[in-house]
Amino acid sequence: MSALRFVVVTMLLCGGLYPGVLLGVALLAPDAANGRLIVRDGQVVGSALVGQKFSRSEYLWPRPSAVDYNAAAAGGSNLGPTNPALTERAKASIAALGGDGPVPADLVTASGGGLDPHVTLAGALYQVPRIARARGVDGARIAAVFEAAAEPEGVFRPALVNVLQANLALDEALGRTPR
């Protein structure tokens, strides 16, 4: 009988009370608890925490995703450096980017979860010529938007640019592009 009481108490604590307390604490920071949703004109356009696919030339592209940006199937590719599939994907990414000079590694390698919402500032600036051509504007204007949108460099990480927020900033600064 004491074992049954122990099981019931443990289930109540671990299955009810503990998750309830965690939910309550999370709701004290509703921005993060609800996915840091970004709303424009009354519509949710995405989350600042989850990467999304952008493929139009006039927008900043995210790093490749092994799960095609599907949050329900998050996960890495687990491709090793000698795997020919990784080499082919990197070559395809480099060809699509069409830039000059060394390509920042984050633009040709998928993140661990496949949903990284950021690229490095170097990765964003590498894409400026393509975006400038597609939008028909001076690249310096686009670079200024990315530099203003960049999160500062950390102790163990480079400066990062949130792709969705940078693309929204591009539309605000330069106007939306027709589809």
Residue frames relative to the residue before (quaternion, step in Angstrom):
aa qw qx qy qz dx dy dz
M 1.0000 0.0000 0.0000 0.0000 0.00 0.00 0.00
S 0.6545 0.5023 -0.3287 0.4595 3.60 0.98 -0.74
A 0.6084 0.5442 -0.3537 0.4568 3.58 1.12 -0.61
L 0.6410 0.5165 -0.3207 0.4685 3.59 1.02 -0.78
R 0.6353 0.5159 -0.3217 0.4763 3.58 1.02 -0.81
F 0.6344 0.5324 -0.3202 0.4599 3.57 0.99 -0.85
V 0.6543 0.5092 -0.3086 0.4662 3.60 0.94 -0.88
V 0.6667 0.4997 -0.3037 0.4620 3.60 0.90 -0.92
V 0.6678 0.4894 -0.3038 0.4714 3.61 0.88 -0.92
T 0.6524 0.5117 -0.3138 0.4627 3.58 0.94 -0.86
M 0.6460 0.5126 -0.3193 0.4668 3.60 0.96 -0.82
L 0.6609 0.5013 -0.3118 0.4633 3.58 0.94 -0.83
L 0.6814 0.4834 -0.2912 0.4661 3.56 0.93 -0.88
C 0.7692 0.3860 -0.1964 0.4700 3.57 0.72 -1.10
G 0.7489 0.4041 -0.2225 0.4757 3.58 1.04 -0.68
G 0.7840 0.3017 -0.1634 0.5173 3.59 1.16 -0.40
L 0.7540 0.4137 -0.2329 0.4539 3.55 0.53 -1.19
Y 0.6908 0.4895 -0.2904 0.4460 3.60 0.75 -1.02
P 0.6825 0.4496 -0.3122 0.4844 3.68 0.77 -0.85
G 0.6264 0.5425 -0.3384 0.4459 3.60 1.06 -0.70
V 0.6446 0.5027 -0.3142 0.4828 3.58 1.00 -0.82
L 0.6531 0.5092 -0.3165 0.4625 3.60 0.92 -0.86
L 0.6402 0.5112 -0.3216 0.4747 3.58 0.98 -0.81
G 0.6513 0.5196 -0.3160 0.4539 3.58 0.93 -0.85
V 0.6515 0.4942 -0.3095 0.4853 3.58 0.97 -0.84
A 0.6574 0.5113 -0.3143 0.4556 3.61 0.94 -0.85
L 0.6720 0.5035 -0.3058 0.4487 3.57 0.98 -0.75
L 0.5308 0.5959 -0.4157 0.4363 3.59 1.26 -0.16
A 0.7235 0.2627 -0.1852 0.6110 3.58 1.28 -0.39
P 0.0838 -0.8725 0.4762 0.0699 3.61 0.64 1.10
D 0.5649 0.6025 -0.4022 0.3951 3.60 1.07 -0.55
A 0.7323 0.3980 -0.2294 0.5026 3.57 0.85 -0.95
A 0.6414 0.5525 -0.3311 0.4167 3.58 0.98 -0.81
N 0.7468 0.3759 -0.2114 0.5062 3.59 1.07 -0.65
G 0.6708 -0.5540 0.2845 0.4027 3.57 1.18 0.48
R 0.3885 -0.7332 0.4692 0.3023 3.60 1.27 0.22
L 0.0426 0.8358 -0.5402 0.0882 3.51 0.79 1.14
I 0.2660 -0.7456 0.5944 0.1413 3.55 -1.06 0.83
V 0.1183 -0.8061 0.5798 0.0066 3.53 -0.71 1.18
R 0.0110 0.7655 -0.6428 0.0268 3.57 -0.97 0.94
D 0.8463 0.0007 -0.0477 0.5306 3.56 -0.87 1.00
G 0.7156 -0.4714 0.2473 0.4523 3.57 0.98 0.87
Q 0.6649 0.4744 -0.2964 0.4950 3.60 1.27 0.01
V 0.4183 -0.6597 0.5554 0.2852 3.57 -1.04 0.74
V 0.1568 -0.8135 0.5562 0.0654 3.57 -0.70 1.11
G 0.7824 -0.2339 0.1441 0.5589 3.56 1.24 -0.16
S 0.4736 -0.6363 0.5280 0.3033 3.50 -1.36 -0.23
A 0.4580 -0.6748 0.5067 0.2795 3.54 -1.07 0.74
L 0.6858 0.5047 -0.2706 0.4491 3.59 1.26 -0.26
V 0.7483 0.3375 -0.1815 0.5414 3.59 1.24 -0.34
G 0.4477 -0.7042 0.4892 0.2535 3.56 -0.81 1.02
Q 0.1401 -0.7716 0.6175 0.0609 3.52 -1.20 0.69
K 0.5281 -0.6402 0.4619 0.3129 3.52 -1.19 0.55
F 0.0260 0.7316 -0.6808 0.0261 3.53 -1.04 0.93
S 0.0037 -0.8332 0.5526 -0.0212 3.57 -0.70 1.00
R 0.5165 0.6278 -0.4316 0.3909 3.59 1.24 -0.11
S 0.5759 -0.6543 0.3803 0.3092 3.57 -0.92 0.97
E 0.6833 0.5062 -0.2987 0.4332 3.60 1.08 -0.58
Y 0.6856 0.4395 -0.2833 0.5065 3.57 1.28 0.17
L 0.5732 -0.5519 0.4826 0.3660 3.51 -1.32 0.42
W 0.2764 -0.7633 0.5643 0.1503 3.56 -0.91 0.94
P 0.4354 -0.6812 0.5167 0.2819 3.59 -1.08 0.67
R 0.6296 -0.4805 0.4044 0.4574 3.54 -1.25 -0.05
P 0.6463 -0.5287 0.3609 0.4154 3.62 -1.13 0.46
S 0.2208 -0.7644 0.5934 0.1219 3.54 -1.20 0.59
A 0.4038 -0.7205 0.5152 0.2289 3.56 -0.84 0.99
V 0.7369 0.3705 -0.2086 0.5256 3.59 1.26 -0.37
D 0.4595 -0.7068 0.4201 0.3359 3.59 1.26 0.36
Y 0.6457 -0.5789 0.2963 0.4003 3.56 1.01 1.00
N 0.4108 0.6901 -0.4830 0.3489 3.60 1.13 0.63
A 0.3331 -0.7854 0.4888 0.1821 3.58 -0.30 1.27
A 0.6196 0.5466 -0.3481 0.4429 3.60 1.14 -0.47
A 0.7680 0.3067 -0.1678 0.5366 3.59 1.19 -0.40
A 0.1367 0.8404 -0.5158 0.0951 3.58 1.09 0.65
G 0.3829 0.6997 -0.5431 0.2624 3.53 -1.03 0.83
G 0.5121 -0.6503 0.4760 0.2971 3.51 -1.22 0.49
S 0.6001 -0.5753 0.4207 0.3631 3.52 -1.31 0.18
N 0.2224 -0.8069 0.5064 0.2072 3.56 1.21 -0.61
L 0.3760 0.7083 -0.5057 0.3182 3.57 1.12 0.64
G 0.3610 -0.7437 0.5267 0.1978 3.55 -0.82 1.04
P 0.6797 -0.5298 0.3247 0.3897 3.59 -1.20 0.41
T 0.7040 0.4289 -0.2789 0.4926 3.61 1.16 -0.36
N 0.4690 0.6825 -0.4410 0.3461 3.59 1.27 0.02
P 0.4557 -0.7086 0.4624 0.2763 3.63 -0.70 1.00
A 0.5937 0.5709 -0.3704 0.4295 3.62 1.11 -0.58
L 0.6342 0.5126 -0.3284 0.4766 3.60 1.05 -0.71
T 0.6450 0.5197 -0.3159 0.4628 3.56 0.98 -0.83
E 0.6667 0.4977 -0.3021 0.4653 3.59 0.93 -0.87
R 0.6515 0.5034 -0.3208 0.4682 3.59 0.96 -0.84
A 0.6456 0.5141 -0.3195 0.4656 3.59 0.99 -0.81
K 0.6473 0.5125 -0.3215 0.4637 3.60 0.95 -0.82
A 0.6494 0.5077 -0.3133 0.4715 3.59 0.99 -0.83
S 0.6483 0.5108 -0.3186 0.4662 3.60 0.98 -0.79
I 0.6504 0.5134 -0.3135 0.4638 3.58 0.94 -0.88
A 0.6562 0.5069 -0.3119 0.4638 3.59 0.94 -0.84
A 0.6706 0.4955 -0.3025 0.4617 3.59 0.95 -0.84
L 0.6493 0.5247 -0.3216 0.4468 3.59 1.01 -0.78
G 0.1391 -0.8663 0.4703 0.0949 3.55 1.10 -0.73
G 0.4190 0.7191 -0.4684 0.2965 3.61 1.06 0.53
D 0.4734 -0.6361 0.5214 0.3152 3.51 -1.38 -0.11
G 0.7751 0.3420 -0.2536 0.4668 3.53 -1.11 0.67
P 0.7410 -0.3992 0.2930 0.4535 3.53 -1.34 -0.04
V 0.3651 -0.7334 0.5378 0.1994 3.56 -0.92 0.95
P 0.4681 -0.6559 0.4998 0.3176 3.63 -0.84 0.86
A 0.5832 -0.6435 0.3788 0.3199 3.56 -0.89 0.98
D 0.6477 0.5435 -0.3454 0.4071 3.61 0.96 -0.72
L 0.6328 0.5427 -0.3424 0.4334 3.61 1.15 -0.34
V 0.7619 0.3359 -0.1987 0.5170 3.60 1.22 -0.27
T 0.7054 0.3860 -0.2643 0.5324 3.59 1.27 0.00
A 0.4460 -0.6867 0.5097 0.2640 3.56 -1.00 0.84
S 0.4957 -0.6307 0.4994 0.3273 3.54 -1.18 0.53
G 0.7144 -0.4687 0.3111 0.4162 3.57 -1.27 0.29
G 0.7763 0.3164 -0.1757 0.5160 3.59 0.97 -0.81
G 0.4666 -0.7042 0.4229 0.3279 3.58 1.27 -0.20
L 0.7181 0.4261 -0.2324 0.4987 3.59 1.28 0.02
D 0.2523 0.7959 -0.5177 0.1870 3.60 1.15 0.48
P 0.3090 -0.7887 0.5004 0.1792 3.62 -0.63 1.06
H 0.7008 0.4731 -0.2521 0.4706 3.60 1.26 -0.16
V 0.1173 -0.6803 0.7031 0.1706 3.46 -1.47 0.23
T 0.5810 -0.5503 0.4392 0.4082 3.55 -1.21 0.30
L 0.6219 -0.5159 0.4151 0.4182 3.56 -1.22 0.37
A 0.6142 0.5361 -0.3433 0.4663 3.59 1.04 -0.72
G 0.6496 0.5127 -0.3113 0.4673 3.60 1.02 -0.79
A 0.6465 0.5033 -0.3164 0.4782 3.57 1.04 -0.76
L 0.6868 0.4827 -0.2935 0.4574 3.59 0.86 -0.93
Y 0.5776 0.5780 -0.3730 0.4395 3.61 1.13 -0.56
Q 0.7087 0.4704 -0.2529 0.4610 3.59 1.07 -0.71
V 0.4193 0.7461 -0.4444 0.2645 3.61 1.26 -0.21
P 0.6715 0.4993 -0.3486 0.4222 3.70 0.71 -0.84
R 0.6497 0.5123 -0.3217 0.4603 3.61 0.96 -0.83
I 0.6795 0.4842 -0.2898 0.4689 3.57 0.87 -0.94
A 0.6406 0.5299 -0.3250 0.4508 3.60 0.98 -0.83
R 0.6406 0.5080 -0.3219 0.4774 3.60 0.97 -0.82
A 0.6903 0.4922 -0.2875 0.4457 3.58 0.84 -0.97
R 0.7343 0.3989 -0.2272 0.5001 3.60 1.03 -0.74
G 0.3772 -0.7480 0.4722 0.2744 3.58 1.23 -0.30
V 0.5689 0.5628 -0.3988 0.4479 3.58 1.03 0.80
D 0.6421 -0.5086 0.4081 0.4030 3.53 -1.33 0.26
G 0.5307 -0.6639 0.4372 0.2939 3.56 -0.91 0.94
A 0.5798 0.5960 -0.3785 0.4067 3.59 1.12 -0.58
R 0.6249 0.5343 -0.3424 0.4548 3.60 1.06 -0.67
I 0.6669 0.4846 -0.2983 0.4811 3.58 0.99 -0.82
A 0.6350 0.5223 -0.3292 0.4643 3.58 0.95 -0.84
A 0.6369 0.5284 -0.3302 0.4540 3.61 0.99 -0.77
V 0.6273 0.5203 -0.3364 0.4717 3.60 1.02 -0.75
F 0.6812 0.4850 -0.2962 0.4615 3.60 0.88 -0.91
E 0.6572 0.5046 -0.3189 0.4602 3.58 0.95 -0.81
A 0.6514 0.5000 -0.3144 0.4763 3.59 1.05 -0.72
A 0.6956 0.4743 -0.2664 0.4693 3.60 1.09 -0.70
A 0.5316 0.6720 -0.3969 0.3290 3.59 1.21 -0.37
E 0.3633 -0.6635 0.6094 0.2376 3.51 -1.16 0.77
P 0.5512 -0.6604 0.3840 0.3355 3.60 -0.84 0.91
E 0.6262 -0.5319 0.4276 0.3772 3.50 -1.28 0.53
G 0.2711 -0.7577 0.5721 0.1584 3.55 -1.04 0.79
V 0.7239 -0.4102 0.3065 0.4623 3.55 -1.29 -0.03
F 0.8185 0.1937 -0.0723 0.5360 3.58 0.90 -0.93
R 0.7389 0.3457 -0.2348 0.5286 3.62 1.14 0.34
P 0.5075 -0.6404 0.4761 0.3252 3.56 -1.17 0.53
A 0.6656 -0.4408 0.3879 0.4606 3.56 -1.30 0.04
L 0.1692 -0.8037 0.5681 0.0525 3.57 -0.95 0.95
V 0.2009 -0.7462 0.6237 0.1173 3.53 -1.25 0.60
N 0.3391 -0.7123 0.5763 0.2136 3.57 -0.82 1.02
V 0.4516 -0.7415 0.4283 0.2506 3.58 -0.51 1.21
L 0.6791 0.4815 -0.3066 0.4616 3.61 0.80 -0.92
Q 0.6830 0.4824 -0.2969 0.4612 3.59 0.84 -0.93
A 0.6414 0.5120 -0.3282 0.4677 3.60 1.02 -0.73
N 0.6571 0.5000 -0.3171 0.4665 3.59 0.98 -0.77
L 0.6286 0.5043 -0.3339 0.4889 3.58 1.06 -0.67
A 0.6381 0.5147 -0.3201 0.4748 3.59 1.05 -0.76
L 0.6041 0.5409 -0.3539 0.4661 3.61 1.07 -0.68
D 0.6705 0.4932 -0.3015 0.4651 3.58 0.88 -0.93
E 0.6521 0.5047 -0.3217 0.4653 3.60 1.00 -0.75
A 0.7214 0.4529 -0.2538 0.4583 3.59 0.90 -0.90
L 0.8182 0.2576 -0.0934 0.5054 3.57 0.95 -0.89
G 0.5444 -0.5963 0.4107 0.4235 3.59 1.24 -0.16
R 0.5522 -0.6041 0.4653 0.3371 3.51 -1.21 0.58
T 0.3622 -0.7115 0.5558 0.2317 3.50 -1.15 0.63
P 0.5170 -0.6339 0.4577 0.3485 3.60 -1.00 0.68
R 0.4678 -0.6759 0.4906 0.2892 3.55 -1.11 0.63
